[in-house]
Amino acid sequence: MSSDVKKTATSAKSKNQVEKEEVLEEVLEELEQEAKEKKEEKEPEAGEEKAPKAEAEVAEDKAEEAKEKAPSEEGSADEKKKGLFNKKEKKNPLQDKVDELNDKVLRQMAEFENFRKRNESEKAQQFDKGQANVLEKLLPIVDNFERGLAAVPEEEKDGAFADGMNKIYKQLVKQLEDLGVTPIEALGKEFDPNLHNAVMQVESDEYESGIVAQELQKGYMFHDTVLRHSMVGVTP
């Protein structure tokens, strides 16, 4: 009885263990199935996330390639530009030397022309100044002729001596006029300090105030310059 009981107990125990193992296997299979289903559900989502990521990476790669190419293109453009400028700026050294010498000659010619004109102007001024000094020294001789002719008595004015003096006086005055010496009009003119030298006041019923009423010594102009001022008396 004991052996049969033992066998029965052992078979019962084995049967229970087998059932437990079968249940466990079913549970494991269900868990694996669920895990597999969840994995399949997640894979498309992961793929969808990876696709945009792959596109972004491709875009970034293209941007990097563009950046790498950009400097080279800019560099080539700069090189082309430099090449064009270098071609324009490049000149013939012989032509540069010719231009430099030509400019130097033109400058020297202009300087010489200015020097010549300035020298001629200075010479003309010095000549006029020297001529004016000589002519000014002749004016007292003219004054003496005028005084001498004025002192000749009326009955002797037709004489040979007076006639000779008068001819010499006229010849001298004509020569002075040819040289540019002309008398200054004073009598009856308004007093002008640039032309007249007032040495006295003269009462006159004929002239108004500020008018030259008497000419004591004749004045002369040399071209546009006063050679000698007229010495006059002016009405108060």
Secondary structure, DSSP 8 states (H G I E B T S, - for coil): -HHHHHHHHHHHHHHHHHHHHHHHHHHHHHHHHHHHHHHHHHHHHHHHHHHHHHHHHHHHHHHHHHHHHHHHHHHHHHHHHHHHHHHHH---HHHHHHHHHHHHHHHHHHHHHHHHHHHHHHHHHHHHHHHHHHHHHHHHHHHHHHHHHHHS-GGGTTSHHHHHHHHHHHHHHHHHHHTTEEE---TTSB--TTTEEEEEE---SSS-TTBEEEEEE--EEETTEEEE-EEEEE--
